[in-house]
Amino acid sequence: MQLIELLGSKIETLLLVLVIILQILLIFLVLQRQPQLVPEGLVVRRKSQLSKETVEKESPRSDNLWDNPPPATKQMKLTIAEFKDKYNRSDLWDGIARSG
């Protein structure tokens, strides 16, 4: 009976040590892995459907959007008009009174 208890406690300790070592190994492998944003085989490159003339005509002369802003869409114009109607510049919304 004592032999079985002795073997049981040794096996229990051995299994516990084995589990701890495997957990440490798993943590090490996860930390060493290089993150990939997209798997290599899944990258799909799409070609532009616009004609060459359209792309050249619509392409901005400058990458700076402050110098060459795109034209406002109809939805953007409606949103700006709604905002201007809803909010008054002279209203106190940030604690600073503005004269307008």
N, CA and C atoms as a LAMMPS dump frame, in Angstrom:
ITEM: TIMESTEP
0
ITEM: NUMBER OF ATOMS
300
ITEM: BOX BOUNDS ff ff ff
-5.0000000000000000e+02 5.0000000000000000e+02
-5.0000000000000000e+02 5.0000000000000000e+02
-5.0000000000000000e+02 5.0000000000000000e+02
ITEM: ATOMS id mol type element x y z
1 1 1 N 0.829 -1.193 0
2 1 2 C 0 0 0
3 1 3 C 0.874 1.256 0
4 2 1 N 1.946 1.24 0.78
5 2 2 C 2.836 2.391 0.835
6 2 3 C 3.542 2.594 -0.502
7 3 1 N 3.828 1.506 -1.187
8 3 2 C 4.503 1.589 -2.488
9 3 3 C 3.595 2.286 -3.511
10 4 1 N 2.316 1.944 -3.506
11 4 2 C 1.37 2.564 -4.431
12 4 3 C 1.216 4.053 -4.115
13 5 1 N 1.126 4.408 -2.832
14 5 2 C 1.019 5.811 -2.449
15 5 3 C 2.272 6.574 -2.842
16 6 1 N 3.436 5.959 -2.672
17 6 2 C 4.7 6.596 -3.042
18 6 3 C 4.772 6.823 -4.548
19 7 1 N 4.409 5.782 -5.326
20 7 2 C 4.411 5.922 -6.779
21 7 3 C 3.374 6.955 -7.226
22 8 1 N 2.221 6.976 -6.58
23 8 2 C 1.173 7.928 -6.922
24 8 3 C 1.622 9.358 -6.691
25 9 1 N 2.26 9.609 -5.571
26 9 2 C 2.718 10.967 -5.292
27 9 3 C 3.849 11.366 -6.234
28 10 1 N 4.709 10.427 -6.608
29 10 2 C 5.804 10.732 -7.55
30 10 3 C 5.237 11.026 -8.942
31 11 1 N 4.269 10.23 -9.365
32 11 2 C 3.674 10.45 -10.672
33 11 3 C 2.913 11.776 -10.685
34 12 1 N 2.223 12.067 -9.599
35 12 2 C 1.501 13.334 -9.501
36 12 3 C 2.462 14.512 -9.618
37 13 1 N 3.579 14.459 -8.931
38 13 2 C 4.58 15.517 -8.988
39 13 3 C 5.177 15.612 -10.392
40 14 1 N 5.456 14.462 -10.983
41 14 2 C 6.026 14.431 -12.332
42 14 3 C 5.066 15.044 -13.349
43 15 1 N 3.787 14.703 -13.257
44 15 2 C 2.79 15.277 -14.163
45 15 3 C 2.647 16.784 -13.96
46 16 1 N 2.685 17.228 -12.726
47 16 2 C 2.592 18.656 -12.439
48 16 3 C 3.779 19.407 -13.04
49 17 1 N 4.983 18.862 -12.881
50 17 2 C 6.179 19.478 -13.462
51 17 3 C 6.08 19.488 -14.984
52 18 1 N 5.579 18.397 -15.566
53 18 2 C 5.436 18.313 -17.019
54 18 3 C 4.448 19.369 -17.535
55 19 1 N 3.327 19.558 -16.845
56 19 2 C 2.346 20.559 -17.25
57 19 3 C 2.949 21.963 -17.162
58 20 1 N 3.681 22.252 -16.11
59 20 2 C 4.31 23.566 -15.959
60 20 3 C 5.32 23.817 -17.073
61 21 1 N 6.125 22.819 -17.4
62 21 2 C 7.116 22.968 -18.47
63 21 3 C 6.42 23.194 -19.809
64 22 1 N 5.343 22.465 -20.072
65 22 2 C 4.618 22.643 -21.327
66 22 3 C 3.972 24.027 -21.413
67 23 1 N 3.477 24.539 -20.301
68 23 2 C 2.903 25.884 -20.307
69 23 3 C 3.968 26.936 -20.587
70 24 1 N 5.124 26.797 -19.983
71 24 2 C 6.222 27.732 -20.225
72 24 3 C 6.65 27.665 -21.692
73 25 1 N 6.731 26.46 -22.253
74 25 2 C 7.092 26.297 -23.654
75 25 3 C 6.047 26.94 -24.57
76 26 1 N 4.786 26.762 -24.251
77 26 2 C 3.722 27.365 -25.054
78 26 3 C 3.793 28.891 -25.004
79 27 1 N 3.998 29.448 -23.83
80 27 2 C 4.122 30.907 -23.693
81 27 3 C 5.312 31.409 -24.504
82 28 1 N 6.426 30.716 -24.438
83 28 2 C 7.617 31.105 -25.194
84 28 3 C 7.339 31.08 -26.695
85 29 1 N 6.674 30.033 -27.181
86 29 2 C 6.385 29.928 -28.609
87 29 3 C 5.419 31.016 -29.068
88 30 1 N 4.436 31.335 -28.254
89 30 2 C 3.492 32.392 -28.623
90 30 3 C 4.197 33.735 -28.672
91 31 1 N 5.088 34.007 -27.739
92 31 2 C 5.797 35.286 -27.722
93 31 3 C 6.804 35.407 -28.866
94 32 1 N 7.309 34.299 -29.376
95 32 2 C 8.287 34.33 -30.457
96 32 3 C 7.657 34.442 -31.832
97 33 1 N 6.355 34.196 -31.926
98 33 2 C 5.676 34.191 -33.22
99 33 3 C 5.614 35.598 -33.795
100 34 1 N 5.858 35.734 -35.088
101 34 2 C 5.77 37.012 -35.783
102 34 3 C 4.332 37.219 -36.227
103 35 1 N 3.706 38.347 -35.878
104 35 2 C 2.311 38.559 -36.294
105 35 3 C 2.217 38.832 -37.786
106 36 1 N 1.219 38.235 -38.43
107 36 2 C 0.955 38.474 -39.837
108 36 3 C -0.425 39.075 -39.956
109 37 1 N -0.512 40.201 -40.647
110 37 2 C -1.796 40.859 -40.8
111 37 3 C -2.721 40.068 -41.71
112 38 1 N -2.193 39.592 -42.829
113 38 2 C -2.981 38.81 -43.772
114 38 3 C -2.133 37.624 -44.209
115 39 1 N -2.685 36.428 -44.201
116 39 2 C -1.911 35.285 -44.722
117 39 3 C -1.507 35.536 -46.172
118 40 1 N -0.339 35.045 -46.547
119 40 2 C 0.243 35.377 -47.846
120 40 3 C -0.644 34.978 -49.025
121 41 1 N -1.341 33.883 -48.946
122 41 2 C -2.139 33.413 -50.065
123 41 3 C -3.444 34.157 -50.249
124 42 1 N -3.854 34.977 -49.28
125 42 2 C -5.157 35.622 -49.354
126 42 3 C -5.121 37.041 -49.915
127 43 1 N -3.96 37.539 -50.282
128 43 2 C -3.847 38.909 -50.773
129 43 3 C -4.398 38.973 -52.196
130 44 1 N -5.355 39.873 -52.408
131 44 2 C -5.944 40.057 -53.726
132 44 3 C -5.753 41.516 -54.119
133 45 1 N -5.158 41.727 -55.257
134 45 2 C -4.938 43.099 -55.727
135 45 3 C -5.994 43.414 -56.765
136 46 1 N -6.708 44.512 -56.52
137 46 2 C -7.776 44.906 -57.426
138 46 3 C -7.286 46.017 -58.335
139 47 1 N -7.681 45.933 -59.585
140 47 2 C -7.32 46.983 -60.535
141 47 3 C -8.41 48.04 -60.547
142 48 1 N -8.015 49.252 -60.811
143 48 2 C -8.97 50.351 -60.874
144 48 3 C -9.907 50.156 -62.056
145 49 1 N -11.18 50.45 -61.842
146 49 2 C -12.156 50.313 -62.91
147 49 3 C -12.331 51.612 -63.692
148 50 1 N -11.653 52.665 -63.282
149 50 2 C -11.742 53.943 -63.976
150 50 3 C -10.81 53.938 -65.183
151 51 1 N -11.196 54.68 -66.212
152 51 2 C -10.327 54.772 -67.381
153 51 3 C -9.105 55.62 -67.042
154 52 1 N -8.086 55.501 -67.868
155 52 2 C -6.845 56.232 -67.624
156 52 3 C -7.077 57.747 -67.675
157 53 1 N -7.909 58.193 -68.613
158 53 2 C -8.183 59.629 -68.745
159 53 3 C -8.9 60.166 -67.51
160 54 1 N -9.864 59.394 -66.986
161 54 2 C -10.604 59.828 -65.802
162 54 3 C -9.671 59.931 -64.613
163 55 1 N -8.788 58.956 -64.461
164 55 2 C -7.854 58.976 -63.34
165 55 3 C -6.929 60.178 -63.445
166 56 1 N -6.43 60.462 -64.637
167 56 2 C -5.53 61.603 -64.813
168 56 3 C -6.259 62.92 -64.587
169 57 1 N -7.53 62.997 -65.052
170 57 2 C -8.292 64.235 -64.917
171 57 3 C -8.657 64.491 -63.45
172 58 1 N -9.016 63.439 -62.722
173 58 2 C -9.47 63.598 -61.344
174 58 3 C -8.344 63.533 -60.319
175 59 1 N -7.151 63.129 -60.73
176 59 2 C -6.075 63.007 -59.751
177 59 3 C -5.629 64.399 -59.299
178 60 1 N -5.441 64.595 -57.991
179 60 2 C -5.051 65.917 -57.492
180 60 3 C -3.628 66.261 -57.892
181 61 1 N -3.403 67.551 -58.058
182 61 2 C -2.058 68.013 -58.395
183 61 3 C -1.154 67.979 -57.168
184 62 1 N -1.763 67.983 -56.002
185 62 2 C -1.004 67.984 -54.757
186 62 3 C -1.601 66.949 -53.826
187 63 1 N -0.749 66.285 -53.05
188 63 2 C -1.234 65.311 -52.077
189 63 3 C -1.812 66.002 -50.849
190 64 1 N -1.549 67.277 -50.689
191 64 2 C -2.033 68.018 -49.538
192 64 3 C -3.503 68.37 -49.745
193 65 1 N -4.383 67.826 -48.914
194 65 2 C -5.814 68.071 -49.07
195 65 3 C -6.206 69.499 -48.713
196 66 1 N -5.373 70.218 -47.972
197 66 2 C -5.687 71.615 -47.667
198 66 3 C -5.512 72.467 -48.919
199 67 1 N -4.519 72.141 -49.739
200 67 2 C -4.28 72.886 -50.965
201 67 3 C -5.254 72.489 -52.066
202 68 1 N -5.636 71.213 -52.09
203 68 2 C -6.466 70.706 -53.172
204 68 3 C -7.561 69.808 -52.595
205 69 1 N -8.588 70.394 -51.972
206 69 2 C -9.625 69.564 -51.363
207 69 3 C -10.531 68.947 -52.424
208 70 1 N -11.055 67.754 -52.159
209 70 2 C -11.992 67.164 -53.112
210 70 3 C -13.319 67.912 -53.06
211 71 1 N -14.101 67.854 -54.115
212 71 2 C -15.396 68.541 -54.097
213 71 3 C -16.341 67.894 -53.092
214 72 1 N -17.189 68.726 -52.477
215 72 2 C -18.131 68.224 -51.481
216 72 3 C -19.241 67.441 -52.165
217 73 1 N -19.638 66.351 -51.543
218 73 2 C -20.741 65.557 -52.075
219 73 3 C -22.059 66.195 -51.674
220 74 1 N -23.135 65.733 -52.301
221 74 2 C -24.461 66.256 -51.987
222 74 3 C -24.799 65.986 -50.521
223 75 1 N -24.469 64.787 -50.037
224 75 2 C -24.739 64.432 -48.647
225 75 3 C -23.961 65.334 -47.687
226 76 1 N -22.709 65.646 -48.019
227 76 2 C -21.904 66.52 -47.176
228 76 3 C -22.498 67.924 -47.126
229 77 1 N -22.945 68.425 -48.273
230 77 2 C -23.555 69.759 -48.305
231 77 3 C -24.817 69.803 -47.453
232 78 1 N -25.643 68.749 -47.537
233 78 2 C -26.858 68.691 -46.721
234 78 3 C -26.531 68.632 -45.228
235 79 1 N -25.516 67.873 -44.88
236 79 2 C -25.108 67.759 -43.48
237 79 3 C -24.618 69.089 -42.934
238 80 1 N -23.826 69.801 -43.72
239 80 2 C -23.312 71.109 -43.286
240 80 3 C -24.456 72.104 -43.125
241 81 1 N -25.401 72.104 -44.075
242 81 2 C -26.546 73.009 -43.971
243 81 3 C -27.383 72.696 -42.733
244 82 1 N -27.589 71.41 -42.454
245 82 2 C -28.353 71.009 -41.267
246 82 3 C -27.633 71.439 -39.987
247 83 1 N -26.339 71.29 -39.961
248 83 2 C -25.551 71.68 -38.798
249 83 3 C -25.628 73.186 -38.567
250 84 1 N -25.516 73.955 -39.644
251 84 2 C -25.574 75.414 -39.513
252 84 3 C -26.956 75.869 -39.047
253 85 1 N -28.01 75.184 -39.5
254 85 2 C -29.357 75.531 -39.059
255 85 3 C -29.583 75.165 -37.598
256 86 1 N -29.004 74.073 -37.176
257 86 2 C -29.26 73.558 -35.827
258 86 3 C -28.472 74.311 -34.759
259 87 1 N -27.239 74.699 -35.066
260 87 2 C -26.37 75.312 -34.069
261 87 3 C -26.071 76.767 -34.442
262 88 1 N -26.099 77.624 -33.433
263 88 2 C -25.82 79.041 -33.627
264 88 3 C -24.423 79.322 -33.097
265 89 1 N -23.625 80.062 -33.84
266 89 2 C -22.247 80.338 -33.407
267 89 3 C -22.18 81.137 -32.112
268 90 1 N -23.177 81.937 -31.842
269 90 2 C -23.128 82.769 -30.644
270 90 3 C -23.592 82.018 -29.394
271 91 1 N -24.055 80.768 -29.552
272 91 2 C -24.462 79.981 -28.376
273 91 3 C -23.254 79.607 -27.536
274 92 1 N -23.459 79.572 -26.217
275 92 2 C -22.397 79.131 -25.307
276 92 3 C -22.415 77.611 -25.225
277 93 1 N -21.497 76.964 -25.869
278 93 2 C -21.417 75.499 -25.785
279 93 3 C -20.098 75.05 -25.189
280 94 1 N -19.102 75.919 -25.199
281 94 2 C -17.828 75.55 -24.596
282 94 3 C -17.4 76.54 -23.517
283 95 1 N -18.309 77.421 -23.11
284 95 2 C -17.988 78.365 -22.047
285 95 3 C -17.401 79.661 -22.56
286 96 1 N -17.177 79.783 -23.856
287 96 2 C -16.589 80.988 -24.421
288 96 3 C -17.629 81.633 -25.332
289 97 1 N -17.965 82.881 -25.052
290 97 2 C -18.945 83.588 -25.885
291 97 3 C -18.254 84.075 -27.147
292 98 1 N -18.913 83.866 -28.274
293 98 2 C -18.366 84.316 -29.551
294 98 3 C -19.321 85.365 -30.122
295 99 1 N -18.727 86.386 -30.663
296 99 2 C -19.572 87.386 -31.317
297 99 3 C -19.599 87.063 -32.805
298 100 1 N -20.773 87.109 -33.378
299 100 2 C -20.818 86.694 -34.76
300 100 3 C -21.746 87.508 -35.497
